């Protein structure tokens, strides 16, 4: 019997939040989406994220509550904010970010870590019905 394992991807995605007033999604998706899936104006926050490796996945397990687990994922998977990779600037951005956006960013990172479509996990947050953009 084979043991199921999560894929470890070595990709980095640049993403934006559709609730940012400087972001207009092209396909009606909501939440965090790839930069190329939106019209992005100056002033938009552009993040670079990566999947977590096996050690980071273990440390991000949700033993302190669901939001704390998502915060751990975000702090490990968020590599750049608006072009900066300085940990103090990243931490400061996360602290100022609305909690629902942090939660969704954790969902996004968990999805790309598992090799899944991040729009599916975020669609549940917005309670989109099957057939809505981003819910399929």
Biotite code that builds the C-alpha atoms (Angstrom):
import biotite.structure as struc

atoms = struc.array([
    struc.Atom([0.000, 0.000, 0.000], chain_id="A", res_id=1, res_name="UNK", atom_name="CA", element="C"),
    struc.Atom([1.423, 3.343, -1.009], chain_id="A", res_id=2, res_name="UNK", atom_name="CA", element="C"),
    struc.Atom([1.461, 6.209, 1.463], chain_id="A", res_id=3, res_name="UNK", atom_name="CA", element="C"),
    struc.Atom([-0.249, 9.313, 0.126], chain_id="A", res_id=4, res_name="UNK", atom_name="CA", element="C"),
    struc.Atom([1.999, 12.354, 0.104], chain_id="A", res_id=5, res_name="UNK", atom_name="CA", element="C"),
    struc.Atom([1.449, 15.971, -0.751], chain_id="A", res_id=6, res_name="UNK", atom_name="CA", element="C"),
    struc.Atom([3.347, 17.238, -3.773], chain_id="A", res_id=7, res_name="UNK", atom_name="CA", element="C"),
    struc.Atom([6.155, 19.683, -3.155], chain_id="A", res_id=8, res_name="UNK", atom_name="CA", element="C"),
    struc.Atom([6.059, 22.291, -5.860], chain_id="A", res_id=9, res_name="UNK", atom_name="CA", element="C"),
    struc.Atom([8.810, 24.790, -6.462], chain_id="A", res_id=10, res_name="UNK", atom_name="CA", element="C"),
    struc.Atom([6.747, 27.553, -7.998], chain_id="A", res_id=11, res_name="UNK", atom_name="CA", element="C"),
    struc.Atom([6.137, 31.102, -6.905], chain_id="A", res_id=12, res_name="UNK", atom_name="CA", element="C"),
    struc.Atom([2.952, 32.953, -7.744], chain_id="A", res_id=13, res_name="UNK", atom_name="CA", element="C"),
    struc.Atom([2.319, 36.684, -7.820], chain_id="A", res_id=14, res_name="UNK", atom_name="CA", element="C"),
    struc.Atom([-1.189, 37.305, -6.545], chain_id="A", res_id=15, res_name="UNK", atom_name="CA", element="C"),
    struc.Atom([-3.572, 40.164, -5.718], chain_id="A", res_id=16, res_name="UNK", atom_name="CA", element="C"),
    struc.Atom([-6.720, 40.428, -3.586], chain_id="A", res_id=17, res_name="UNK", atom_name="CA", element="C"),
    struc.Atom([-9.928, 41.097, -5.486], chain_id="A", res_id=18, res_name="UNK", atom_name="CA", element="C"),
    struc.Atom([-11.314, 43.232, -2.652], chain_id="A", res_id=19, res_name="UNK", atom_name="CA", element="C"),
    struc.Atom([-8.445, 45.715, -3.160], chain_id="A", res_id=20, res_name="UNK", atom_name="CA", element="C"),
    struc.Atom([-9.915, 48.822, -4.838], chain_id="A", res_id=21, res_name="UNK", atom_name="CA", element="C"),
    struc.Atom([-6.935, 48.877, -7.222], chain_id="A", res_id=22, res_name="UNK", atom_name="CA", element="C"),
    struc.Atom([-7.722, 45.365, -8.519], chain_id="A", res_id=23, res_name="UNK", atom_name="CA", element="C"),
    struc.Atom([-10.406, 44.406, -11.045], chain_id="A", res_id=24, res_name="UNK", atom_name="CA", element="C"),
    struc.Atom([-10.668, 40.652, -11.671], chain_id="A", res_id=25, res_name="UNK", atom_name="CA", element="C"),
    struc.Atom([-11.001, 39.695, -15.330], chain_id="A", res_id=26, res_name="UNK", atom_name="CA", element="C"),
    struc.Atom([-12.990, 36.475, -14.812], chain_id="A", res_id=27, res_name="UNK", atom_name="CA", element="C"),
    struc.Atom([-15.254, 37.242, -11.833], chain_id="A", res_id=28, res_name="UNK", atom_name="CA", element="C"),
    struc.Atom([-13.220, 35.204, -9.333], chain_id="A", res_id=29, res_name="UNK", atom_name="CA", element="C"),
    struc.Atom([-12.998, 36.451, -5.757], chain_id="A", res_id=30, res_name="UNK", atom_name="CA", element="C"),
    struc.Atom([-10.316, 36.336, -3.096], chain_id="A", res_id=31, res_name="UNK", atom_name="CA", element="C"),
    struc.Atom([-6.615, 35.970, -3.926], chain_id="A", res_id=32, res_name="UNK", atom_name="CA", element="C"),
    struc.Atom([-5.968, 35.480, -7.635], chain_id="A", res_id=33, res_name="UNK", atom_name="CA", element="C"),
    struc.Atom([-2.989, 35.469, -9.980], chain_id="A", res_id=34, res_name="UNK", atom_name="CA", element="C"),
    struc.Atom([-1.882, 38.922, -11.139], chain_id="A", res_id=35, res_name="UNK", atom_name="CA", element="C"),
    struc.Atom([-2.481, 37.949, -14.758], chain_id="A", res_id=36, res_name="UNK", atom_name="CA", element="C"),
    struc.Atom([-6.141, 37.278, -13.877], chain_id="A", res_id=37, res_name="UNK", atom_name="CA", element="C"),
    struc.Atom([-6.820, 40.923, -13.037], chain_id="A", res_id=38, res_name="UNK", atom_name="CA", element="C"),
    struc.Atom([-6.367, 44.474, -14.164], chain_id="A", res_id=39, res_name="UNK", atom_name="CA", element="C"),
    struc.Atom([-4.024, 45.902, -11.533], chain_id="A", res_id=40, res_name="UNK", atom_name="CA", element="C"),
    struc.Atom([-3.620, 49.632, -10.942], chain_id="A", res_id=41, res_name="UNK", atom_name="CA", element="C"),
    struc.Atom([-0.762, 51.369, -9.142], chain_id="A", res_id=42, res_name="UNK", atom_name="CA", element="C"),
    struc.Atom([-1.307, 51.119, -5.414], chain_id="A", res_id=43, res_name="UNK", atom_name="CA", element="C"),
    struc.Atom([-2.446, 47.483, -5.436], chain_id="A", res_id=44, res_name="UNK", atom_name="CA", element="C"),
    struc.Atom([-0.662, 45.126, -3.063], chain_id="A", res_id=45, res_name="UNK", atom_name="CA", element="C"),
    struc.Atom([1.081, 42.413, -5.081], chain_id="A", res_id=46, res_name="UNK", atom_name="CA", element="C"),
    struc.Atom([2.224, 39.387, -3.094], chain_id="A", res_id=47, res_name="UNK", atom_name="CA", element="C"),
    struc.Atom([4.547, 36.566, -4.034], chain_id="A", res_id=48, res_name="UNK", atom_name="CA", element="C"),
    struc.Atom([3.750, 33.231, -2.402], chain_id="A", res_id=49, res_name="UNK", atom_name="CA", element="C"),
    struc.Atom([5.164, 29.749, -2.589], chain_id="A", res_id=50, res_name="UNK", atom_name="CA", element="C"),
    struc.Atom([4.039, 26.311, -1.469], chain_id="A", res_id=51, res_name="UNK", atom_name="CA", element="C"),
    struc.Atom([5.234, 25.083, 1.919], chain_id="A", res_id=52, res_name="UNK", atom_name="CA", element="C"),
    struc.Atom([7.803, 22.308, 2.200], chain_id="A", res_id=53, res_name="UNK", atom_name="CA", element="C"),
    struc.Atom([7.194, 19.244, 4.374], chain_id="A", res_id=54, res_name="UNK", atom_name="CA", element="C"),
    struc.Atom([8.756, 20.769, 7.499], chain_id="A", res_id=55, res_name="UNK", atom_name="CA", element="C"),
    struc.Atom([6.744, 23.967, 7.140], chain_id="A", res_id=56, res_name="UNK", atom_name="CA", element="C"),
    struc.Atom([3.538, 21.983, 6.617], chain_id="A", res_id=57, res_name="UNK", atom_name="CA", element="C"),
    struc.Atom([4.133, 20.205, 9.903], chain_id="A", res_id=58, res_name="UNK", atom_name="CA", element="C"),
    struc.Atom([4.792, 23.444, 11.800], chain_id="A", res_id=59, res_name="UNK", atom_name="CA", element="C"),
    struc.Atom([1.695, 25.084, 10.305], chain_id="A", res_id=60, res_name="UNK", atom_name="CA", element="C"),
    struc.Atom([-0.672, 22.407, 11.574], chain_id="A", res_id=61, res_name="UNK", atom_name="CA", element="C"),
    struc.Atom([-3.634, 24.025, 13.194], chain_id="A", res_id=62, res_name="UNK", atom_name="CA", element="C"),
    struc.Atom([-3.192, 23.267, 16.902], chain_id="A", res_id=63, res_name="UNK", atom_name="CA", element="C"),
    struc.Atom([-3.919, 26.815, 18.088], chain_id="A", res_id=64, res_name="UNK", atom_name="CA", element="C"),
    struc.Atom([-7.177, 27.417, 16.236], chain_id="A", res_id=65, res_name="UNK", atom_name="CA", element="C"),
    struc.Atom([-8.047, 27.777, 12.583], chain_id="A", res_id=66, res_name="UNK", atom_name="CA", element="C"),
    struc.Atom([-6.964, 31.405, 12.212], chain_id="A", res_id=67, res_name="UNK", atom_name="CA", element="C"),
    struc.Atom([-3.634, 30.786, 13.949], chain_id="A", res_id=68, res_name="UNK", atom_name="CA", element="C"),
    struc.Atom([-2.919, 27.893, 11.583], chain_id="A", res_id=69, res_name="UNK", atom_name="CA", element="C"),
    struc.Atom([-3.659, 30.074, 8.573], chain_id="A", res_id=70, res_name="UNK", atom_name="CA", element="C"),
    struc.Atom([-1.421, 32.826, 9.954], chain_id="A", res_id=71, res_name="UNK", atom_name="CA", element="C"),
    struc.Atom([1.429, 30.322, 10.282], chain_id="A", res_id=72, res_name="UNK", atom_name="CA", element="C"),
    struc.Atom([0.928, 29.247, 6.663], chain_id="A", res_id=73, res_name="UNK", atom_name="CA", element="C"),
    struc.Atom([0.921, 32.857, 5.516], chain_id="A", res_id=74, res_name="UNK", atom_name="CA", element="C"),
    struc.Atom([4.109, 33.755, 7.380], chain_id="A", res_id=75, res_name="UNK", atom_name="CA", element="C"),
    struc.Atom([5.906, 30.759, 5.886], chain_id="A", res_id=76, res_name="UNK", atom_name="CA", element="C"),
    struc.Atom([4.533, 30.939, 2.334], chain_id="A", res_id=77, res_name="UNK", atom_name="CA", element="C"),
    struc.Atom([4.531, 34.705, 1.777], chain_id="A", res_id=78, res_name="UNK", atom_name="CA", element="C"),
    struc.Atom([7.877, 35.594, 0.215], chain_id="A", res_id=79, res_name="UNK", atom_name="CA", element="C"),
    struc.Atom([7.359, 39.161, -1.046], chain_id="A", res_id=80, res_name="UNK", atom_name="CA", element="C"),
    struc.Atom([4.996, 42.081, -0.500], chain_id="A", res_id=81, res_name="UNK", atom_name="CA", element="C"),
    struc.Atom([5.078, 44.778, -3.162], chain_id="A", res_id=82, res_name="UNK", atom_name="CA", element="C"),
    struc.Atom([8.512, 43.607, -4.272], chain_id="A", res_id=83, res_name="UNK", atom_name="CA", element="C"),
    struc.Atom([10.069, 43.535, -0.797], chain_id="A", res_id=84, res_name="UNK", atom_name="CA", element="C"),
    struc.Atom([11.286, 40.318, 0.798], chain_id="A", res_id=85, res_name="UNK", atom_name="CA", element="C"),
    struc.Atom([12.248, 41.957, 4.105], chain_id="A", res_id=86, res_name="UNK", atom_name="CA", element="C"),
    struc.Atom([10.687, 40.014, 6.957], chain_id="A", res_id=87, res_name="UNK", atom_name="CA", element="C"),
    struc.Atom([9.836, 43.156, 8.961], chain_id="A", res_id=88, res_name="UNK", atom_name="CA", element="C"),
    struc.Atom([7.930, 44.650, 6.027], chain_id="A", res_id=89, res_name="UNK", atom_name="CA", element="C"),
    struc.Atom([6.119, 41.381, 5.342], chain_id="A", res_id=90, res_name="UNK", atom_name="CA", element="C"),
    struc.Atom([5.144, 40.985, 9.015], chain_id="A", res_id=91, res_name="UNK", atom_name="CA", element="C"),
    struc.Atom([3.974, 44.611, 9.183], chain_id="A", res_id=92, res_name="UNK", atom_name="CA", element="C"),
    struc.Atom([1.834, 44.133, 6.068], chain_id="A", res_id=93, res_name="UNK", atom_name="CA", element="C"),
    struc.Atom([0.250, 40.978, 7.515], chain_id="A", res_id=94, res_name="UNK", atom_name="CA", element="C"),
    struc.Atom([-0.485, 42.747, 10.812], chain_id="A", res_id=95, res_name="UNK", atom_name="CA", element="C"),
    struc.Atom([-2.331, 45.536, 8.947], chain_id="A", res_id=96, res_name="UNK", atom_name="CA", element="C"),
    struc.Atom([-4.177, 43.135, 6.657], chain_id="A", res_id=97, res_name="UNK", atom_name="CA", element="C"),
    struc.Atom([-7.848, 42.367, 7.445], chain_id="A", res_id=98, res_name="UNK", atom_name="CA", element="C"),
    struc.Atom([-8.247, 38.970, 9.122], chain_id="A", res_id=99, res_name="UNK", atom_name="CA", element="C"),
    struc.Atom([-10.498, 37.582, 6.383], chain_id="A", res_id=100, res_name="UNK", atom_name="CA", element="C"),
    struc.Atom([-7.841, 38.400, 3.765], chain_id="A", res_id=101, res_name="UNK", atom_name="CA", element="C"),
    struc.Atom([-5.173, 36.671, 5.895], chain_id="A", res_id=102, res_name="UNK", atom_name="CA", element="C"),
    struc.Atom([-7.420, 33.633, 6.284], chain_id="A", res_id=103, res_name="UNK", atom_name="CA", element="C"),
    struc.Atom([-8.012, 33.475, 2.516], chain_id="A", res_id=104, res_name="UNK", atom_name="CA", element="C"),
    struc.Atom([-4.299, 33.892, 1.847], chain_id="A", res_id=105, res_name="UNK", atom_name="CA", element="C"),
    struc.Atom([-3.697, 30.900, 4.127], chain_id="A", res_id=106, res_name="UNK", atom_name="CA", element="C"),
    struc.Atom([-6.283, 28.962, 2.093], chain_id="A", res_id=107, res_name="UNK", atom_name="CA", element="C"),
    struc.Atom([-4.499, 29.975, -1.119], chain_id="A", res_id=108, res_name="UNK", atom_name="CA", element="C"),
    struc.Atom([-1.097, 28.828, 0.181], chain_id="A", res_id=109, res_name="UNK", atom_name="CA", element="C"),
    struc.Atom([-2.569, 25.556, 1.501], chain_id="A", res_id=110, res_name="UNK", atom_name="CA", element="C"),
    struc.Atom([-4.161, 24.895, -1.889], chain_id="A", res_id=111, res_name="UNK", atom_name="CA", element="C"),
    struc.Atom([-1.014, 25.528, -3.949], chain_id="A", res_id=112, res_name="UNK", atom_name="CA", element="C"),
    struc.Atom([0.961, 23.450, -1.433], chain_id="A", res_id=113, res_name="UNK", atom_name="CA", element="C"),
    struc.Atom([-1.416, 20.544, -2.064], chain_id="A", res_id=114, res_name="UNK", atom_name="CA", element="C"),
    struc.Atom([-1.347, 21.131, -5.819], chain_id="A", res_id=115, res_name="UNK", atom_name="CA", element="C"),
    struc.Atom([-5.043, 22.109, -5.823], chain_id="A", res_id=116, res_name="UNK", atom_name="CA", element="C"),
    struc.Atom([-6.892, 24.995, -7.459], chain_id="A", res_id=117, res_name="UNK", atom_name="CA", element="C"),
    struc.Atom([-6.899, 27.843, -4.902], chain_id="A", res_id=118, res_name="UNK", atom_name="CA", element="C"),
    struc.Atom([-10.130, 29.270, -6.290], chain_id="A", res_id=119, res_name="UNK", atom_name="CA", element="C"),
    struc.Atom([-12.082, 26.215, -5.110], chain_id="A", res_id=120, res_name="UNK", atom_name="CA", element="C"),
    struc.Atom([-11.123, 26.654, -1.461], chain_id="A", res_id=121, res_name="UNK", atom_name="CA", element="C"),
    struc.Atom([-11.829, 30.375, -1.570], chain_id="A", res_id=122, res_name="UNK", atom_name="CA", element="C"),
    struc.Atom([-15.185, 29.911, -3.308], chain_id="A", res_id=123, res_name="UNK", atom_name="CA", element="C"),
    struc.Atom([-16.440, 28.134, -0.194], chain_id="A", res_id=124, res_name="UNK", atom_name="CA", element="C"),
    struc.Atom([-15.599, 31.225, 1.864], chain_id="A", res_id=125, res_name="UNK", atom_name="CA", element="C"),
    struc.Atom([-17.714, 33.396, -0.432], chain_id="A", res_id=126, res_name="UNK", atom_name="CA", element="C"),
    struc.Atom([-20.445, 30.697, -0.521], chain_id="A", res_id=127, res_name="UNK", atom_name="CA", element="C"),
    struc.Atom([-20.489, 30.652, -4.289], chain_id="A", res_id=128, res_name="UNK", atom_name="CA", element="C"),
    struc.Atom([-22.810, 28.169, -5.885], chain_id="A", res_id=129, res_name="UNK", atom_name="CA", element="C"),
    struc.Atom([-21.518, 25.615, -8.386], chain_id="A", res_id=130, res_name="UNK", atom_name="CA", element="C"),
    struc.Atom([-21.405, 27.273, -11.789], chain_id="A", res_id=131, res_name="UNK", atom_name="CA", element="C"),
    struc.Atom([-20.397, 30.687, -10.388], chain_id="A", res_id=132, res_name="UNK", atom_name="CA", element="C"),
    struc.Atom([-17.022, 31.985, -11.624], chain_id="A", res_id=133, res_name="UNK", atom_name="CA", element="C"),
    struc.Atom([-14.281, 30.545, -9.416], chain_id="A", res_id=134, res_name="UNK", atom_name="CA", element="C"),
    struc.Atom([-16.517, 27.852, -7.931], chain_id="A", res_id=135, res_name="UNK", atom_name="CA", element="C"),
    struc.Atom([-15.940, 25.195, -10.576], chain_id="A", res_id=136, res_name="UNK", atom_name="CA", element="C"),
])
